[in-house]
């Protein structure tokens, strides 16, 4: 099997594994249900593959992945399951009231969009590209495959929207579509013609990993504590905007083409999320979450050993992007 085929399959599964299984949003017994798995792969997997392919074909920097990841978050949470608008969504809790204005759960929407941008999209892409660094700069999919994936994610989005009991106002759907279009345009402006001249990072891999680990912990601490510690909803939104600005700057280091930085970025954010699983496992009935956390920690550690065992330093992030029909 060709490396880009293996990489595509790994990314197809890794995105929903991190976003749904590691977060325990989808319990293991539900995740392996064929219907649930098909929906998750069509939504998360297709989104991650399409975003990664779009970046590769247009030679975009990794900043574009975060922006397109935001667009994916708006697609899933705004158009598909409508948690941006539904005040009675089962996972909202205080966020059904805190930060709700004009029919939108604003604080929840901002944090969920950023979550998807990083954990659902950027983390799986970075980890897979670090593991298959020999093809990280190449297009993996044919145009026909991309068309199929667009059809899958569109169909699942429509099905989930119709299956959701809550129906938002039409102008909110239009707003989501406009935001998605704007984010795609912003991502396209991130084209890095100078990517071949990108300097090596001046920060060590260990420090870079620690930066993202504590960034991830801060993200979740603020998310869970905001409704109880921050009296005005604009405060957590402002804090998140500042954090995201720094993340957009820090993510540029991944354009150096050095696999160890991509691994450090992805593994650190996964470990931060795994810590939440460990804490959640202390609650009655949550014991299985500990095994999920341990499983991901072991998996990421094994991937790291495999990446470290390979000869690094000859990053290929600046190589030319072949046409997809020449690779598949």
N, C-alpha and C positions, 0 to 999 in steps of 0.2 A: 504494500500500500504506500502511495506517495506521501511524503511528509506533509504537504499542504492538505491532503485529504484527512490524515490523522489529526492535524491541527484544527480543521473545520469541525470534525466530530467532537473533539475535546471541548471546543468553545461552545458548540451547540448544547452540550449537557452542563458545562461548568457554570454558565450564567444562571440558569434556574436553580442549580444546586446551591450556589452562594446566596442568591436573592430570596429563595423560598425555603430550602431545607435548613441551611445554616441559621437563618433568622427564626426558624421554627414557625414561620407563617403558614407553611404547609407541613403537617406532621408526616413522618416517614411512611406510615401506612396509607396515607392519602397521596403522597408524592409518587409512589410506585403504582398507583391505580392507572391502568392504561389510558383512560379518558383524561384524567388530570395531567398525566405526564405529557400526553399529546398536546394539550392546551398550553402547558408551560413551555414546552419546546418550541411550539409555533410562535409564542409570544416573546419570551426572553431569548431563546436561542436564535430565532430569526432576527430579532432586533440587534443582538450583539454581532452576528455575522454580517448583517447589512452595514452596520456602522463601521466595522473593521474593514470591510471591502471598500466602502466609500472613501475612507481615509487612504487606503493603499493605492487606489486608482488615481486619486487626485494629489497624491504626495503631500498630504496634510500632516501637520504636527500633532502631538498627542493632546494639545489643547482642544483640538476639534472633537476628540473623543468625548471629553467632558461636556462640551456644548451639545453635541448630538445625543449624549446620554441624558441631558436635561430634556431634550425634545422627546426622547423615549419615555421618560418619566411622565411627561404631560400626556403622551398618547395613552399609556396604560392607566394612570390614575385619574386622568381627566375625561378621556373619551371612552375607555373600555369599562372600567369598574366604577368610575365616577366618585371615588372617595374625596376628590377635591371639593365636591359640592354636597354630598349626602351627609347631613348632620347626625344620622343614626347608624352610620357604618360601624360594624361590630368592633373594630380595632381603634376607633377614635378616642373613646374615653372623654377626657376633659377637652380635647381638641374639637369636639362637636359644638362647644360653646366658646372656648378660649380662642380668640382670633377669628371668629366667624363674622363676616360682614358682607352684605349684598349677595347672600347666597353662596359664598365661597368660604371654605375653611382655610384661611390664608396661611397661618403658621404651619399647619399640617401639610398644605400643598407645597410650600417652599422646602420643608425638610424632606418630604417624600421625593420630590423631584431631584434634590441633591443626592439623596440616598441611591436612587436608581442610577444617577449619573456616575457615581463612584462604584458602588458594590455590584450593581446589576450589569454594568457595561464596562467601565474602565478596568476594574480589577480582573475579571475573567480574560479580557483581551490582553492585558499586560502579562498575566501569568502564562497564558498559552504562547504568546510571542517570545517570552523569555525561555520557555521550554523548547520551542521549535525556532530557535534564533536563526537557523539557516534559511528560513523562508519568511522571516518576519516582515520583510519589505516587499514581498510579492503579493500579487492578487491571487486569491485562493479559489475563487468561484467563477464559473462561466456566467455569461449574461442570462442564459436560460435559467440557471439555478437561482440567480438573484430575482428574476421575475417570479419564480415559484415562491420564494421566501416572502416577497412583497405581497403576493396573493394570500399566503398563509397568515401573515400578521394582520392583514386587513380584514380577512374573514373572521379571525378570532376576536379582533377588536369589536367588530359589528355584533358577533354572537354574544359576547360578554355584555355589551351595552344593552342589547335587547333583553338579556336574562336578568339584568339588574333591576330590582323593583323600583328604584328611585330614577326619576327622569328630570334632568336639569333643564333650565330654560335654553332655548335655541341660541340665544346670544352668548351663552357661556361655552357652548360647543364651538361657535365661531371664534370666540376668544382663544380657545385652546389651539385651534387650527392656525390662527394667526401667530400665536407664540411659537408653535412648532416651525412654521415657515421662517420666522425671524431668526430662530436659533440655527436653522440650517444655513441661512444666508451668512450669519456671523461665523459659523464653522468654515464655510467656504473661503472667507476672507483670511483664514488662518493658514493659507497655503505657504509653505516654507521652501521657497526656491533656494534659500541659503542653507538648507538642511545639511548639505554635504560639507558645509563649513562650520557646523555646530561644534563648539568646543566641548571637551570632556568636562564632566561635572567637577566642581571644585570642592565638593563635600564628599566625605567618605561614605561608602555604602551603609555602614552601621549607623551613622548620624542621620542619613537620609531615611533609613527604615524607622528609626526612633521618631523622627519628625512625623511620619504618617501614622505610626502607632498611637502617639498622643493626640494627633489630629482626630483620629477615629474615636478615641475615648471621649475627647471633649465634645465631639458631635453628638454622641449618644447621651452623655450626661446632661447637656443643655436641652436636648430633645425631651428627655423624661422629666427633667426638673422645671422646665420653663413655666408650665401652667401653675405651679405652686410657689415659685420663687421670683418670677418676673411679673409685676403687676400689669404692665402694658404689653400687648402682643407685638408691638413694633420693636421692642428690645431684642427678643430672640431672632427676629427677622434681620435686624441690623447686624447682630453678632454673626449670624450665618452668612450674610452677604460679605462681611469682612473675611471670615474663614474661607469662603469660596474663592475670593479674590486671591488670597495667598495660595490656595490649592492650584489655581490656574497658573500662577507663576512657578510654583514648585514642580508641576507636572511637566514643564518644558525640559527638565533634565532627562526625561525618558527618551527624548529625541537624539540623545548621544549615541544610541545604538548599542549600548552596553547592557547585556541581559541581566546582570546582577542588580541593576537599579530598578528594572521593571519587576524583578522578583521581590526586591525589598519593599517596593511600593505595594504590590498586591498582597504579599504575605502579611505585612504589618496590619493592613486593614482587615484581613481575614482573622488574624489573631485578636484584634480589638473586638470584633464581633463574636468570636468564640468565648471571650471572657463573659459576655452577656449571657451566653448559653450556660456557662458554669454557674453563674449567679442564679439564673432562672431555674436551674435543676434543683436548687435548694427548696423550692416551693413544692407542696404536695402534688403529686401527679406529674411532676416535671423531670423525673429521674432520667428519662430517655434523652433529654437535652444534653446531659453530661456526655453521653456516648457520641452524640453528634459532634460536640465540640472536640472531643478527643480524636474522633475520626478525621476531622478536617485538619487538626494540628499535625497529626501523623502524615496525612497525605501531602500537605504543603511542605513539611520538613523533608519528605522523601523526594519531592520534586526539586527542592533546593539542593539536596545532595547531588542529584543527577545533573543539575545545571552547573554546580560548582566543579564537578568532575570533568566537564568539558573544557576545552581550551577556549578562554574568553579573551577579550581585548581586541578582537578583529570584528568590531561591530559592523553590521551590514545595513544599518538604518538609512544610509545615504545611497544605497544602490538604486539603480533604475527599476521602475515598476513594469514588468512585462504585462502584456495583454492577458486577460483572464483566459481567453480561448487558446492561449499558448501554454497554459499551466494545467488545465483540466480537460 
